[in-house]
Amino acid sequence: MNSPSPGNADQPRHDAGAAQPQPPTQAQPQAQQQAGHTADPSDVRLHSSLAVRVVLLAVGTLALVLGVIGIFTPVLPTTPFILLAAACYARASTRFYRWLTAHRSFGPMILEWQRHRSIAYRTKLFAIASMAVTLGVSIVFFVEPLWLKAALGMFGAGLAAWLYRIPSRDAPLRSPVGPR
């Protein structure tokens, strides 16, 4: 029978046939815990091919750049590009994925989508309003053929309806409609 030596009393004993003990989980940084910005490590599943990881990293970086540009221009939507960047980084780079999910502006948006499949109500309304203004200006001032104006209008209305149907956990409660 093996007995631990006095110098190794703290260390677990490993038998050849026994399962290896799991390392203790690391505590999340306190600032991230307080803000609720914690990425689940199981979200990162790196692709086995280096070439695919490089392509995913490039696509994720392009999506991130387009998302940042979308902050300042109403033509490009920010949220879908940031979510695409997070999905690409989750398969390409643990470091980039953790950086993006810990980012003070983009992290909450990504984590809200991952945990609840929802978009913040304010973000949704801003996206719909900016899209309506951009398409409206385009239709009135820049597009000449009537069929193209109608197509842009229908596309905008369909996209707005689809975006509005995405759940928002922070949406204001609606009062019941009808006689009291």
N, C-alpha and C positions, 0 to 999 in steps of 0.2 A: 504494500500500500504506500502510495506517495503522500508525503505530508509536506506542506509548504515550508520552506526554510524561513527563519525569523526575518531575514531581510526582504522577503517577497510576500509578506503577509497581506499587503494591500492588493497585489496583483491576482487576477483570477487564474485558476489552474486550467490548462487546456489539455484535454484528453484527445488522443489522435482521432477517435471516432465521434467525438462530440461536436455539435455545431458551434461555430465561432460566435462569441458574444457580439452583439451589435454595439457600435460606438454610441455614446450618449448624444442625444440631439442637441444641437447648438441653439441657444436662446436667440431670438430675433433681437436686433438692436432696439433699444428702448424707444428711440425716436420713431422708428418705423412702427412699433407696436402701438404707440400712442396715436399716431396718425392713421393706423389701420392699413398701412401700405406694406403688406407682406406677400411676397410671391411664393407660391407653393413650389418647392423643388421638384415635385413630380411632374410639373408642367414642362420641364425641360427634358426632351428626349432627342438627343443629338442623332442626326442621321449617320449611318455607318460609312458612307462614302465622303471622302474629303472634297471631291469635286462638287458634289451636290451641296455640301455645307458652304462652300465658297459661293456658289450661285445663290443659295438662300440668303447668305449674308449680304450679297450685292443687291438682291431684290428687296430685302428688308431695309437696307440703308436708303435705297431709292424711294421706297414707300415712306420712310421717316422724313426724308427731305421734302417730298411732296406734301406730307401732312403738315410740316412746319410752314411751308409756303401757303398752304390752305388756311392757316391762322390769319394771314394778312390779305388774302384774296378770297372773295366769296365764290369764285368759280370752282375752286378745288375743295372738296370736303375733307376736313381734318380727321375725324373719327375713323372712317373706314381705312384710311392709309396708316394710321397709328396702330389699329388692330391688326392689319396685315403685317406691319413691321414686327409686332410682337409675336405673331404666329411664325414668321420666318426665323426670327432670332431664337425662338424656342426649339427649333430643329437645327440651328446652325452654331449658336454660341451661348454658352451659359453666362458668360460675362456680360455680353450685350443685352441679353434678356433680363438679367437681374438689374442692370443699369436702367433699362427702359421702364421696368415695373416699379422701380424705386424713385423714378423721376417725379418731382412734386406736381408737375402739370399733367403728364401723360399717364403716370402710374394709376391714379384713381380711376381713370376712364377704362383702362385695360382690365383692372381687377374687377370693376363693376360688371363688365361684359363677361369675364370668365366665371365669376361667382353666380351672377343672377341673370345673365343674358339680357341685360337692360342697358339703356342709355339715359343719362341724366336728362330730366325734363327740359331744363334751361338750354342744354346743348342741342337737344332735338328741335326746340322752337327757333333757336338762333339759326340752325342749319336750314330749316324750312324757309324762314324769312329771308335770309341772304340769297338762297337759291331763287326765291320768287322775285326778288329785286333784280338779280342778275339776268334771269330769263326774261323778265318784263322789259328791261332796258334793251336787251338784245332783240326781242320781238318788235318793239316799237321803233327803235332807231337804226338797227343794223341789218335786219333780215327783210328782204323784199318780196320773195314769192309767198303768196298767201298759203299755199300748201305747206311750206316750211314753217311758217308762223304757227299754223294749226298743229303741226307735228311737234314743235318745240313746246307749245302749250300743253298738249296731251302728255308728252314725256315728263314735263315738270309736275303736272298734276298727279300722274301715276307715281312718280318718285316721292313726292310729298306725302301721298296717302300711304305708301309703303313705309316710309320713315316714321310717320305718325303712329303706325300700328305697332312699332317696336315698343315693348314694355318700358315703363319708367317707374321705378319704385318711389321716386319723390314727387310724382304727379299730384296736383291738388285733387282732393276728393270732389266728385261731382255730386251736386244735389239731385235728388230724384225729380224727374219731370212728371208732371201730371197734376190732377186735382188733389187737393188735400182733404 
